[in-house]
Structures are given as structure tokens and as C-alpha cells.
Amino acid sequence: MGGPQSSLLALPHRGSHFLQSLTINLEVVLGLFSLKRKIEDDAVLPAKLMAASALELEEARRVKQEVMIRDYDL
């Protein structure tokens, strides 16, 4: 009844399930990669661009404060 033929018939089904599982895992990985890229494009890159401007503004503010302190001390 449950001889070698029954286990041979089950192999394609198991193989198919394995391939389906790999396909699903690949889709998940690709989806996460796509999500990571979207986050980078939507948030990280604009933040990097704004960081340079914010640093320049902060530096200008600090210089202005130093000039005011220097003028006040004189």
C-alpha cells in the first residue's frame, strides 16, 4: 500500500511546494528591497540634501552670535 511508489508520487508535490516556498521568499525579499529603496528615495536622500543647508544656516547663526558677543564685550 504505502510502498516505494507512493513516496515517489509524493516527490513532485513536495518539490512543487519547495519551489513555491522559494518563490514566495524571493518575492518577500524583493518587496523588502523595493521598500528600502522607496524609503531611501522618499526620506533619506532629501534629508541628506537638507542637512548641508541646515549646517550652513547653523554655522551662519553661530558666527552672528560670536560677532554680537565680540561687539558687546568691546
N, C-alpha and C positions, 0 to 999 in steps of 0.2 A: 504494500500500500504506500508507505512513505519511503520508498526505496530511492536509489540514486536519481531516477528520472524526475521525481517530484522536486528534488533540490536543484536540478538543472533547470527546470521550468521556472524556478523562483529567481534565478540569477538575473535574467533580463529585467525583471521588475525591480530588484534591488539596485542594479546598475542604473536603471532609469531614475529611481529615487535619488541615487547618489548624484547623478548629473543634474537633476532638478535642484537639489540642495546646493550644489556648486553654483548653479545659475543664479539662484536667489541670493547667495552670499556675495557673488560678484556684483549683482545689482545693488545690494546694500552698500558695498564698498564704493562703487561708482557714484551712488547717490550721496554718500557722505563726502566724497571728494568734491562733487559738484557743489554741495552745500558749503564746504570750506572755501571754495573759490568765490562763491557768491558773497560770503561774509567778508572775505578779503577785499573784493571789489567794492562792496557797499559800505564798509566801515573802516577797515584798516588803512587802505590807500588814502581816502580822504583825511583820516586822522594824521597820517604822515605828512600830507601836504599842509594841513593846518598847523602842525607842530612847528614848522620852520617859521611861519608867520607869527605865531604866539611867542616863540622865543625872541624874535626881533622886537616885538612890542614890549615884552618884559624887560629886555635889555635897554630899550629906549626909556622906559619908565624908571629904571634903576639909575641910569645916567642923569635923568632930570632931577631925581631926588638928591643925588650926590651934589649936583650943581647948586640946588637950593640950600642944602646944608652948608656947603662951602661958602656961599654968598652970605648966609645968616651968621656964620662964625666970623667973617671978616667984618 
